[in-house]
Amino acid sequence: MGIRESVSYARSQVRSWLGDDHPAVDDAVLAVSELVTNAFRHSDARPYDFIGLTVTEAEGMIYVEVRDPGSAFSDPHIRQEPEVEDGRGLLIVREISQGWGIREHGRGLGRTVWCAIRAAPPSPDPSAVEPVFGSVGGRGPG
């Protein structure tokens, strides 16, 4: 799968999982688009490497996680140059989410970039947790 096809597929899967009437579907789809694009462009991913996407909803939040092979040369960061025409993906993610971050899994094990998007007002019942919507990914190593 190439970048364009994978990003498009990820967006359509998230829209399908959440449904068009979900109050946060547009923000979740935008975040997924930016994070999956970054995973392909800024990690050491080769064609057919695994890029994983997981979307969950719990306690009024949607959690988006994108796992990639990581990079020996760069870490995800928000660009500070206002005049650049690209490289604003994490700035967008920061603006539409309640938080975002990076989990490094160790040398050669990749990383996960995540964000949390408000889905709805918090439930009065703290035990009300929605199930995982699903995950998509390319062919794994091997």
Buried (B, 14 or more C-beta within 10 A) or exposed (E): BEBEEBBBBBBEBBBEBBEEEBEBBEBBBBBBBBBBBBBBEBBBBEEEBBBBBBBBBBBBBBBBBBBBBBBEEEEBEEEEEEEEEEBBBBBBBBEBBEEBEEEEEEEEEBBBBBBBBBBEEEEEEEEEEBEEBEBBBBEEEE
